[in-house]
Amino acid sequence: EIVCAAASQKEFQPTPESQKRLRDLALSSAVRARIAQDKGIADSSIEIEADDGVITISGTAYSLSDADKIRELVRREPGVKDIDSRMQVRAGL
């Protein structure tokens, strides 16, 4: 009862900002999971952020091919509106 009563208080109710943050977190997590499922891509140096459907990809891809694959996987994820790719490719590959 105490937990339910506390959760019903105004300060614990969802706000538009908290709902946006949750949607952004869910989308970035889904994108990260999609990339991780492709065992042919080394993705440990890749960071994913979401902001209202715009995915920012940063970090270092191991090859140009990996960078292209990552962008393609991101495009396929439902809810992605645009991609801001800031990836770098490792030199010498």
Secondary structure as GFF3:
##gff-version 3
##sequence-region A 1 93
A	DSSP	alpha_helix	2	7	.	.	.	ID=ss1
A	DSSP	three_ten_helix	10	12	.	.	.	ID=ss2
A	DSSP	alpha_helix	16	37	.	.	.	ID=ss3
A	DSSP	beta_strand	46	51	.	.	.	ID=ss4
A	DSSP	beta_strand	54	61	.	.	.	ID=ss5
A	DSSP	alpha_helix	64	76	.	.	.	ID=ss6
A	DSSP	beta_strand	82	85	.	.	.	ID=ss7
A	DSSP	beta_strand	88	89	.	.	.	ID=ss8
###
